[in-house]
Amino acid sequence: MRHAPNGPAQPWVLIAVIAVQAICAAVFLGDVIADLSGLEAGEAEAGERGHTYIEGLAALALTAAIVIETRILMWLLRRKAHLEESLSAAQAAVQDVINTEFATWGLTPAELDVATFLVKGLSTAEIAAMRGSAEGTVKAQLNAIYRKSGTASRAELMSLLIDTMMGQRQPDRGEGTAARPA
């Protein structure tokens, strides 16, 4: 199980801590109630009354802490769900931008496959191995991708896609060459 550097990665750890605190609070409250019954029956010594009130205040403080921790945990879980949803939407948007660019460039199915691997950071040799083709074939397809995108290298192509994703240029709707920002 992986843990984040500053705390547990799983909410069940916090839930377990809250459950242990709830058990302790129940024990303390039970003890306070038993002590108060003894005080009413007149069995208590003089010092026990103050001890019982302090124990009661500690039990109430622990109960309040449990309520606060539970609310914070619920907020964190909602926040996590929201962030995961936002991340999923961002990933979909990035994929949409890439797909739009690829479609605009008019890539063949083989070039589309190679371009996808290129964006994922695979080397020419790795792309060739994944596609079951020769490195020379992949190099030819890469050159066609660069020509159609209006770039000259892997770095320029990635820069073009990043610029588009960041809104620094609009996807080119022209004849297969991408417009670079001025």
C-alpha positions as CSV (number, residue, x, y, z in Angstrom):
1,M,0.0,0.0,0.0
2,R,1.3,3.4,-1.0
3,H,1.3,6.3,1.4
4,A,1.5,10.0,0.6
5,P,4.5,11.8,2.1
6,N,2.4,13.8,4.6
7,G,-0.2,11.3,5.6
8,P,-2.1,8.1,4.9
9,A,-3.3,7.6,1.4
10,Q,-6.5,5.8,2.4
11,P,-9.4,7.3,4.3
12,W,-10.0,4.1,6.2
13,V,-7.0,4.9,8.4
14,L,-8.7,8.2,9.5
15,I,-12.0,6.4,9.9
16,A,-10.3,3.8,12.2
17,V,-8.7,6.6,14.3
18,I,-12.1,8.3,14.7
19,A,-13.7,4.9,15.6
20,V,-11.1,4.3,18.3
21,Q,-11.7,7.9,19.6
22,A,-15.5,7.2,19.7
23,I,-14.9,4.0,21.7
24,C,-12.7,6.0,24.2
25,A,-15.4,8.7,24.4
26,A,-18.0,6.1,25.1
27,V,-15.9,4.5,27.9
28,F,-15.2,7.9,29.4
29,L,-18.9,8.9,29.3
30,G,-19.9,5.6,30.8
31,D,-17.4,6.2,33.6
32,V,-18.6,9.7,34.2
33,I,-22.2,8.5,34.4
34,A,-21.2,5.7,36.8
35,D,-19.3,8.3,38.9
36,L,-22.2,10.7,38.9
37,S,-24.5,7.9,40.1
38,G,-22.1,7.2,42.9
39,L,-22.0,11.0,43.8
40,E,-25.8,11.0,44.0
41,A,-25.8,8.0,46.2
42,G,-23.4,9.8,48.5
43,E,-20.6,7.3,48.1
44,A,-18.1,9.8,46.7
45,E,-15.2,11.4,48.6
46,A,-14.7,15.1,48.3
47,G,-12.0,15.0,45.6
48,E,-13.9,12.6,43.4
49,R,-16.5,15.3,42.5
50,G,-13.9,17.6,40.8
51,H,-12.3,14.6,39.1
52,T,-15.7,13.5,37.7
53,Y,-16.4,16.9,36.3
54,I,-12.9,17.1,34.7
55,E,-13.4,13.7,33.2
56,G,-16.8,14.7,31.9
57,L,-15.4,17.8,30.3
58,A,-12.6,15.7,28.7
59,A,-15.2,13.2,27.4
60,L,-17.3,16.1,25.9
61,A,-14.2,17.6,24.3
62,L,-13.3,14.3,22.8
63,T,-16.8,13.9,21.4
64,A,-16.6,17.4,19.9
65,A,-13.2,16.5,18.3
66,I,-14.8,13.4,16.8
67,V,-17.6,15.5,15.3
68,I,-15.1,18.0,13.9
69,E,-12.8,15.3,12.5
70,T,-15.7,13.5,10.9
71,R,-16.8,16.8,9.2
72,I,-13.3,17.4,8.0
73,L,-13.0,13.8,6.7
74,M,-16.3,14.2,4.8
75,W,-15.1,17.5,3.3
76,L,-11.8,15.9,2.3
77,L,-13.5,13.0,0.6
78,R,-15.8,15.4,-1.3
79,R,-12.8,17.5,-2.3
80,K,-11.0,14.4,-3.5
81,A,-14.0,13.3,-5.6
82,H,-14.2,16.8,-7.1
83,L,-10.5,16.8,-7.9
84,E,-10.7,13.4,-9.5
85,E,-13.6,14.6,-11.6
86,S,-11.7,17.7,-12.6
87,L,-8.6,15.6,-13.5
88,S,-10.8,13.3,-15.6
89,A,-12.3,16.3,-17.4
90,A,-8.8,17.8,-18.0
91,Q,-7.5,14.5,-19.4
92,A,-10.5,14.3,-21.7
93,A,-9.9,17.9,-22.9
94,V,-6.2,17.2,-23.5
95,Q,-7.1,14.2,-25.6
96,D,-9.7,16.2,-27.5
97,V,-7.1,18.9,-28.4
98,I,-4.7,16.2,-29.5
99,N,-7.3,14.4,-31.6
100,T,-8.5,17.7,-33.2
101,E,-4.9,18.5,-34.2
102,F,-4.3,15.0,-35.6
103,A,-7.6,15.2,-37.5
104,T,-6.6,18.7,-38.8
105,W,-3.3,17.4,-40.0
106,G,-5.0,14.6,-42.0
107,L,-2.9,11.8,-40.6
108,T,-3.3,8.3,-42.0
109,P,-4.3,5.6,-39.5
110,A,-0.6,4.4,-39.3
111,E,0.6,8.0,-38.8
112,L,-2.1,8.5,-36.2
113,D,-0.9,5.4,-34.3
114,V,2.8,6.6,-34.5
115,A,1.8,10.2,-33.5
116,T,-0.1,8.8,-30.5
117,F,3.0,6.9,-29.3
118,L,5.1,9.9,-30.0
119,V,3.0,12.1,-27.7
120,K,3.3,9.4,-25.0
121,G,7.1,9.8,-25.2
122,L,8.1,6.5,-26.8
123,S,11.3,6.5,-28.8
124,T,11.4,5.5,-32.5
125,A,12.7,2.0,-31.6
126,E,9.9,1.6,-29.0
127,I,7.3,2.7,-31.5
128,A,8.6,0.3,-34.1
129,A,8.5,-2.5,-31.5
130,M,5.0,-1.7,-30.4
131,R,3.7,-1.5,-34.0
132,G,5.7,-4.5,-35.2
133,S,7.4,-2.5,-38.0
134,A,10.9,-1.5,-39.0
135,E,12.4,1.7,-37.5
136,G,12.9,3.0,-41.0
137,T,9.1,2.8,-41.6
138,V,8.4,4.6,-38.3
139,K,11.0,7.3,-39.2
140,A,9.2,7.8,-42.6
141,Q,5.9,8.1,-40.8
142,L,7.4,10.6,-38.3
143,N,8.7,12.7,-41.2
144,A,5.2,12.7,-42.7
145,I,3.7,13.7,-39.4
146,Y,6.2,16.6,-39.0
147,R,5.5,17.7,-42.6
148,K,1.7,17.6,-42.1
149,S,1.9,19.4,-38.8
150,G,4.3,22.1,-40.0
151,T,7.0,21.1,-37.6
152,A,10.5,19.8,-38.0
153,S,11.1,17.7,-34.9
154,R,9.6,15.8,-32.0
155,A,10.2,18.8,-29.8
156,E,8.5,21.3,-32.1
157,L,5.5,19.0,-32.5
158,M,5.2,18.7,-28.7
159,S,5.6,22.4,-28.3
160,L,2.9,23.0,-30.9
161,L,0.5,20.7,-29.1
162,I,1.3,22.3,-25.7
163,D,0.8,25.8,-27.1
164,T,-2.6,24.7,-28.4
165,M,-3.6,23.2,-25.1
166,M,-2.5,26.3,-23.2
167,G,-4.6,28.5,-25.6
168,Q,-1.6,30.3,-27.0
169,R,-2.6,29.3,-30.5
170,Q,-5.8,28.1,-32.1
171,P,-5.9,24.8,-33.9
172,D,-5.1,25.4,-37.6
173,R,-8.1,24.7,-39.8
174,G,-6.0,25.1,-43.0
175,E,-4.5,22.5,-45.4
176,G,-2.5,20.3,-43.2
177,T,0.1,22.7,-41.9
178,A,-0.1,24.1,-38.4
179,A,0.2,27.8,-37.8
180,R,2.9,28.8,-35.3
181,P,2.3,31.7,-32.9
182,A,3.9,34.9,-34.0
